[in-house]
């Protein structure tokens, strides 16, 4: 109460006497205002949305957030301000003095001299209520508004930080980012991968990557699938072993995750605390251990010996399903595990033949992670002209992929690459059960709200 009276006197001293002309207020983000080291009364301007309003007898307290951080900035104002318009959800511009806070709950606060309501919000009609923790399923009904909640704000900041970290991971090695194709004069189809185009580029640049939206017309309502999602794909020339490829994949996962944990710890903590208790320890366990490696053949044997009853019976030559992937990760102690050397019949024509009859496998690799299952998929590519020619002929694709054969005719090199589903990555590190909650506008079978 003592602090409130002191603030009130300070506020009234400015409003009761003519104030001298001041230099224009510096515009600060909430994040920068909260991080100010020497808050000694400099005049600043902050713009954002009201997250809470608390009125005492003579002082008004607001919390304003602009999306730059999970924490909001406390604004202290004279009660003479019209609090009726200062409602939860309203957008405001606040000018005043940034000072050290008398409260232990925050380091700084903004002593308001002017508050302008930019846009009113009808708090009663607004679907999200102050202090109410809404389930993610409820928020999904409002894709145009859910980004204003704390939890979605945190997820989207993590998404942004992870995007930057991925670009940073590839940038130091002079890797070339390949732009997505988006204009056509011939009939085309939406693709789930940019890999073949990356292979073209890998004939001139030894390391290339792309990061953008991909599309899948799969009739699935599962928690792991979307019709539109983002993929990180990389292709590396002069790469001759799966071991080298797996090293890059593990490095991408761990480097990106450590950057996210370092740069937005509060946002990650919110998800771990309120959405996925225990996920913090599970994630630390993944980061501190070397990822494991098993062959597809070993994986099938593990599944056959499992006491668990699977919907799909595991057998050599059959694909691994989500239930199998999650079991394998559990079996391996909840450490991410690479599964390598899949049967040739299960994989596309471009994967390198291991020449290991009678099994006949290809140099393919999937990375399975806790809670999600498959996160990465990759392989060595078939760089040998005659092997690739035979595969295309068996598939009836020789004419359509003559250009792809040309890559093997003119300066071919051993190479390999991988793709990582970005939304699944976010699910993995944050412990989010449904993929629809880690993308701004989820689009899936029978649903395209925005």
Secondary structure, DSSP 8 states (H G I E B T S, - for coil): -HHHHHHHHHHHHHHHS--------EE--HHHHHT-S--EEEEEEEEEEEEEEEE-SSEEEEEEE-SS-SS-EEEEEETTS-TTT--TT-EEEEEEEEEE-SSTT-SEEEEEEEEEEEE---TTTSSS-TT----HHHHTT-TTTGGGSHHHHHHHHHHHHHHHHHHHHHHTTT-EE-------SS-----S--HHHHHHHTTT-SEEEEEEEEE------STT--SEEEEEEEEEET---HHHHHHHHHHHHHHHHHHHHHH-HHHHHHHHHHT-TTHHHHHHHHHHS--EEEEHHHHHHHHHT-SS--SS---TTS---HHHHHHHHHHTTS--EEEEEEEGGGS-TTB-B---TTT-EEEEEEEEETTTEEEEEEEEB---HHHHHHHHHHHT-TTTTHHHHHHHHSS---EEEEEEEHHHHHHHHHT-S-GGGSSSS--BTTB---
